[in-house]
Amino acid sequence: MLVMEPSKARSAAGIAALLLGLSCGNQGSPGSNSTGIDPGAAVSTVALPDVELTELNDKLVLEALFPQATFVANGPVYSWIPDPEMGLPLDAHGSTTTGLLTTLVGPDLKALVFESFAPGADGRRPTCHACAPMLSVAVFKGAKNRPWRLTAWAPAFARHGQNGKAGDLRILTLGKDRQAMELSMTYRAAGQGSGRADIYDLTDLNKVLSVDTYSSFDHMAGGKLLRHELKTTFSFLPSEKSHFDVELHTKGHRVDMQANTRTAVEKRVRMSYDGTKYVVVN
């Protein structure tokens, strides 16, 4: 499902059953159907290929970014046997499938997000709740009448999604002339809920902020139901800084399961960029 349409956001079926704390699967094992961000599969230091393309055509992009791949076209989807150094998930036959989800950002800057997954025995996309695809991101810069040049590349940097599909992606203004990509999801199951948003600077695809956006569960105490639910939103505060400050706003009710108490919560926290990531301002 190679889709080349510029859009500000894309919602798939939730994100890496980012069970975000509600882990289900063998997290950290490349090729497993673990959920959440998979640091063991991340490729943090990859030589940036010298890639220039006259157009961001699906097949041209895939061939440029995966030069060791053997491509097999199957309708709009490409299957290939990738370079094992990429750490992408393989099926029993040593092949994997990728789809170019979308292009994000604007006319002169494109962030191309790919999903990779090992097909099931029937050759189709896996549909289990905990089947999280591997995501790769490539950032291209261009200008009028000039080719597109690759400026950042993170293959297999996160396992994110569920039912074999990636989840929510959107572009944020991170600072002065600086954009960021947000990966996020909220997951609920068996009376519990969890959510997180991870923010990546599109200059180098470094994760600069991770926010627990939602948590919930039901707690019975003496026949009484105590419901825990916290929601956190965040907003960037425009300024002349290269990276704007960010404000977190948390609101809801917190349950202390030992004391069997429930208290209202509302707080705001300001964070600033320290050169590598966002930290709380004292």
Secondary structure as a PSIPRED ss2 file (coil, helix, strand):
# PSIPRED VFORMAT (PSIPRED V4.0)

   1 M C   1.000  0.000  0.000
   2 L C   1.000  0.000  0.000
   3 V C   1.000  0.000  0.000
   4 M C   1.000  0.000  0.000
   5 E C   1.000  0.000  0.000
   6 P E   0.000  0.000  1.000
   7 S C   1.000  0.000  0.000
   8 K C   1.000  0.000  0.000
   9 A E   0.000  0.000  1.000
  10 R E   0.000  0.000  1.000
  11 S C   1.000  0.000  0.000
  12 A C   1.000  0.000  0.000
  13 A C   1.000  0.000  0.000
  14 G C   1.000  0.000  0.000
  15 I C   1.000  0.000  0.000
  16 A C   1.000  0.000  0.000
  17 A C   1.000  0.000  0.000
  18 L C   1.000  0.000  0.000
  19 L C   1.000  0.000  0.000
  20 L C   1.000  0.000  0.000
  21 G C   1.000  0.000  0.000
  22 L C   1.000  0.000  0.000
  23 S C   1.000  0.000  0.000
  24 C C   1.000  0.000  0.000
  25 G C   1.000  0.000  0.000
  26 N C   1.000  0.000  0.000
  27 Q C   1.000  0.000  0.000
  28 G C   1.000  0.000  0.000
  29 S C   1.000  0.000  0.000
  30 P C   1.000  0.000  0.000
  31 G C   1.000  0.000  0.000
  32 S C   1.000  0.000  0.000
  33 N C   1.000  0.000  0.000
  34 S C   1.000  0.000  0.000
  35 T C   1.000  0.000  0.000
  36 G C   1.000  0.000  0.000
  37 I C   1.000  0.000  0.000
  38 D C   1.000  0.000  0.000
  39 P H   0.000  1.000  0.000
  40 G H   0.000  1.000  0.000
  41 A H   0.000  1.000  0.000
  42 A C   1.000  0.000  0.000
  43 V C   1.000  0.000  0.000
  44 S C   1.000  0.000  0.000
  45 T C   1.000  0.000  0.000
  46 V C   1.000  0.000  0.000
  47 A C   1.000  0.000  0.000
  48 L C   1.000  0.000  0.000
  49 P C   1.000  0.000  0.000
  50 D C   1.000  0.000  0.000
  51 V C   1.000  0.000  0.000
  52 E E   0.000  0.000  1.000
  53 L E   0.000  0.000  1.000
  54 T C   1.000  0.000  0.000
  55 E C   1.000  0.000  0.000
  56 L C   1.000  0.000  0.000
  57 N C   1.000  0.000  0.000
  58 D H   0.000  1.000  0.000
  59 K H   0.000  1.000  0.000
  60 L H   0.000  1.000  0.000
  61 V H   0.000  1.000  0.000
  62 L H   0.000  1.000  0.000
  63 E H   0.000  1.000  0.000
  64 A H   0.000  1.000  0.000
  65 L H   0.000  1.000  0.000
  66 F C   1.000  0.000  0.000
  67 P C   1.000  0.000  0.000
  68 Q C   1.000  0.000  0.000
  69 A C   1.000  0.000  0.000
  70 T E   0.000  0.000  1.000
  71 F E   0.000  0.000  1.000
  72 V E   0.000  0.000  1.000
  73 A E   0.000  0.000  1.000
  74 N E   0.000  0.000  1.000
  75 G C   1.000  0.000  0.000
  76 P C   1.000  0.000  0.000
  77 V E   0.000  0.000  1.000
  78 Y E   0.000  0.000  1.000
  79 S E   0.000  0.000  1.000
  80 W E   0.000  0.000  1.000
  81 I E   0.000  0.000  1.000
  82 P C   1.000  0.000  0.000
  83 D C   1.000  0.000  0.000
  84 P H   0.000  1.000  0.000
  85 E H   0.000  1.000  0.000
  86 M H   0.000  1.000  0.000
  87 G C   1.000  0.000  0.000
  88 L C   1.000  0.000  0.000
  89 P C   1.000  0.000  0.000
  90 L C   1.000  0.000  0.000
  91 D C   1.000  0.000  0.000
  92 A C   1.000  0.000  0.000
  93 H C   1.000  0.000  0.000
  94 G C   1.000  0.000  0.000
  95 S C   1.000  0.000  0.000
  96 T E   0.000  0.000  1.000
  97 T E   0.000  0.000  1.000
  98 T E   0.000  0.000  1.000
  99 G E   0.000  0.000  1.000
 100 L E   0.000  0.000  1.000
 101 L E   0.000  0.000  1.000
 102 T E   0.000  0.000  1.000
 103 T E   0.000  0.000  1.000
 104 L E   0.000  0.000  1.000
 105 V E   0.000  0.000  1.000
 106 G E   0.000  0.000  1.000
 107 P C   1.000  0.000  0.000
 108 D C   1.000  0.000  0.000
 109 L E   0.000  0.000  1.000
 110 K E   0.000  0.000  1.000
 111 A E   0.000  0.000  1.000
 112 L E   0.000  0.000  1.000
 113 V E   0.000  0.000  1.000
 114 F E   0.000  0.000  1.000
 115 E E   0.000  0.000  1.000
 116 S E   0.000  0.000  1.000
 117 F E   0.000  0.000  1.000
 118 A C   1.000  0.000  0.000
 119 P C   1.000  0.000  0.000
 120 G C   1.000  0.000  0.000
 121 A C   1.000  0.000  0.000
 122 D C   1.000  0.000  0.000
 123 G C   1.000  0.000  0.000
 124 R C   1.000  0.000  0.000
 125 R C   1.000  0.000  0.000
 126 P C   1.000  0.000  0.000
 127 T C   1.000  0.000  0.000
 128 C C   1.000  0.000  0.000
 129 H C   1.000  0.000  0.000
 130 A C   1.000  0.000  0.000
 131 C C   1.000  0.000  0.000
 132 A C   1.000  0.000  0.000
 133 P C   1.000  0.000  0.000
 134 M E   0.000  0.000  1.000
 135 L E   0.000  0.000  1.000
 136 S E   0.000  0.000  1.000
 137 V E   0.000  0.000  1.000
 138 A E   0.000  0.000  1.000
 139 V E   0.000  0.000  1.000
 140 F E   0.000  0.000  1.000
 141 K E   0.000  0.000  1.000
 142 G C   1.000  0.000  0.000
 143 A C   1.000  0.000  0.000
 144 K C   1.000  0.000  0.000
 145 N C   1.000  0.000  0.000
 146 R C   1.000  0.000  0.000
 147 P C   1.000  0.000  0.000
 148 W E   0.000  0.000  1.000
 149 R E   0.000  0.000  1.000
 150 L E   0.000  0.000  1.000
 151 T E   0.000  0.000  1.000
 152 A E   0.000  0.000  1.000
 153 W E   0.000  0.000  1.000
 154 A E   0.000  0.000  1.000
 155 P E   0.000  0.000  1.000
 156 A E   0.000  0.000  1.000
 157 F E   0.000  0.000  1.000
 158 A E   0.000  0.000  1.000
 159 R E   0.000  0.000  1.000
 160 H C   1.000  0.000  0.000
 161 G C   1.000  0.000  0.000
 162 Q E   0.000  0.000  1.000
 163 N C   1.000  0.000  0.000
 164 G C   1.000  0.000  0.000
 165 K E   0.000  0.000  1.000
 166 A C   1.000  0.000  0.000
 167 G C   1.000  0.000  0.000
 168 D E   0.000  0.000  1.000
 169 L E   0.000  0.000  1.000
 170 R E   0.000  0.000  1.000
 171 I E   0.000  0.000  1.000
 172 L E   0.000  0.000  1.000
 173 T E   0.000  0.000  1.000
 174 L E   0.000  0.000  1.000
 175 G E   0.000  0.000  1.000
 176 K C   1.000  0.000  0.000
 177 D C   1.000  0.000  0.000
 178 R E   0.000  0.000  1.000
 179 Q E   0.000  0.000  1.000
 180 A E   0.000  0.000  1.000
 181 M E   0.000  0.000  1.000
 182 E E   0.000  0.000  1.000
 183 L E   0.000  0.000  1.000
 184 S E   0.000  0.000  1.000
 185 M E   0.000  0.000  1.000
 186 T E   0.000  0.000  1.000
 187 Y E   0.000  0.000  1.000
 188 R E   0.000  0.000  1.000
 189 A E   0.000  0.000  1.000
 190 A C   1.000  0.000  0.000
 191 G C   1.000  0.000  0.000
 192 Q E   0.000  0.000  1.000
 193 G E   0.000  0.000  1.000
 194 S E   0.000  0.000  1.000
 195 G E   0.000  0.000  1.000
 196 R E   0.000  0.000  1.000
 197 A E   0.000  0.000  1.000
 198 D E   0.000  0.000  1.000
 199 I E   0.000  0.000  1.000
 200 Y E   0.000  0.000  1.000
 201 D E   0.000  0.000  1.000
 202 L C   1.000  0.000  0.000
 203 T C   1.000  0.000  0.000
 204 D C   1.000  0.000  0.000
 205 L C   1.000  0.000  0.000
 206 N E   0.000  0.000  1.000
 207 K E   0.000  0.000  1.000
 208 V E   0.000  0.000  1.000
 209 L E   0.000  0.000  1.000
 210 S E   0.000  0.000  1.000
 211 V E   0.000  0.000  1.000
 212 D E   0.000  0.000  1.000
 213 T E   0.000  0.000  1.000
 214 Y E   0.000  0.000  1.000
 215 S E   0.000  0.000  1.000
 216 S E   0.000  0.000  1.000
 217 F E   0.000  0.000  1.000
 218 D E   0.000  0.000  1.000
 219 H E   0.000  0.000  1.000
 220 M E   0.000  0.000  1.000
 221 A E   0.000  0.000  1.000
 222 G C   1.000  0.000  0.000
 223 G C   1.000  0.000  0.000
 224 K E   0.000  0.000  1.000
 225 L E   0.000  0.000  1.000
 226 L E   0.000  0.000  1.000
 227 R E   0.000  0.000  1.000
 228 H E   0.000  0.000  1.000
 229 E E   0.000  0.000  1.000
 230 L E   0.000  0.000  1.000
 231 K E   0.000  0.000  1.000
 232 T E   0.000  0.000  1.000
 233 T E   0.000  0.000  1.000
 234 F E   0.000  0.000  1.000
 235 S E   0.000  0.000  1.000
 236 F E   0.000  0.000  1.000
 237 L E   0.000  0.000  1.000
 238 P C   1.000  0.000  0.000
 239 S C   1.000  0.000  0.000
 240 E C   1.000  0.000  0.000
 241 K C   1.000  0.000  0.000
 242 S C   1.000  0.000  0.000
 243 H C   1.000  0.000  0.000
 244 F C   1.000  0.000  0.000
 245 D E   0.000  0.000  1.000
 246 V E   0.000  0.000  1.000
 247 E E   0.000  0.000  1.000
 248 L E   0.000  0.000  1.000
 249 H E   0.000  0.000  1.000
 250 T E   0.000  0.000  1.000
 251 K E   0.000  0.000  1.000
 252 G E   0.000  0.000  1.000
 253 H E   0.000  0.000  1.000
 254 R E   0.000  0.000  1.000
 255 V E   0.000  0.000  1.000
 256 D E   0.000  0.000  1.000
 257 M C   1.000  0.000  0.000
 258 Q C   1.000  0.000  0.000
 259 A C   1.000  0.000  0.000
 260 N C   1.000  0.000  0.000
 261 T E   0.000  0.000  1.000
 262 R E   0.000  0.000  1.000
 263 T E   0.000  0.000  1.000
 264 A E   0.000  0.000  1.000
 265 V E   0.000  0.000  1.000
 266 E E   0.000  0.000  1.000
 267 K E   0.000  0.000  1.000
 268 R E   0.000  0.000  1.000
 269 V E   0.000  0.000  1.000
 270 R E   0.000  0.000  1.000
 271 M E   0.000  0.000  1.000
 272 S E   0.000  0.000  1.000
 273 Y E   0.000  0.000  1.000
 274 D C   1.000  0.000  0.000
 275 G C   1.000  0.000  0.000
 276 T C   1.000  0.000  0.000
 277 K C   1.000  0.000  0.000
 278 Y E   0.000  0.000  1.000
 279 V E   0.000  0.000  1.000
 280 V E   0.000  0.000  1.000
 281 V C   1.000  0.000  0.000
 282 N C   1.000  0.000  0.000
